[in-house]
């Protein structure tokens, strides 16, 4: 989610600037209330300040306000309002809002389910480097839903997300290398990405890694017992 990079000398200065109507200060003050940073956590006050900034067309505040409605933080959970504020920010180019709007279109929460719209907003966010959008876009290309099935495109988006430490993308990129879908088959690369995803807690990657090592162990044991040629075990990598 985009954040304003301006700074203030003190919390009192921030609050005074927000009270004078500065949208960036209002958004950051809201973040402080939301996170309990320099002030007691208060989601209702966070919503109040996000709304003031959002009404001034501050894209970051609009996105945060959408998240509040999506999660029911400081306001009743209302996906229609979440979609409204995400759209306001998304149309200004906010990548987090574009991704969140894509999720609502994919799930049909607050809007009529529409995979074409979901892919449109995922693509917009992915082009700006949003890793979760890159991963979701990769899934659409891998499955061929809405877009033509294209394993190369799937692997390309998985890689961009994986390099930003998106664990599910790392796992799926590993699967691409394991199966040779969209990339040359390379078990060393597959294991590398499974390991990175597994360390981040991805259960599928942990399972895949366990299967790989158990298969390798079995091959090595068979080699030791003289049941397979020595090259078979070495070919496992």
Secondary structure, DSSP 8 states (H G I E B T S, - for coil): --------SSHHHHHHHHHTT-HHHHHHHHHHHHHTSSS---HHHHHHHHHHHHTTT-HHHHHHHHHHHHHTSSS---HHHHHHHHHHHHTTT-HHHHHHHHHHHHHTSSS---HHHHHHHHHHHHHTT-HHHHHHHHHHHHHTSSS---HHHHHHHHHHHHTTT-HHHHHHHHHHHHHTSSS---HHHHHHHHHHHHHTT-HHHHHHHHHHHHHHHHHHHHHHTTSS-HHHHHTT-
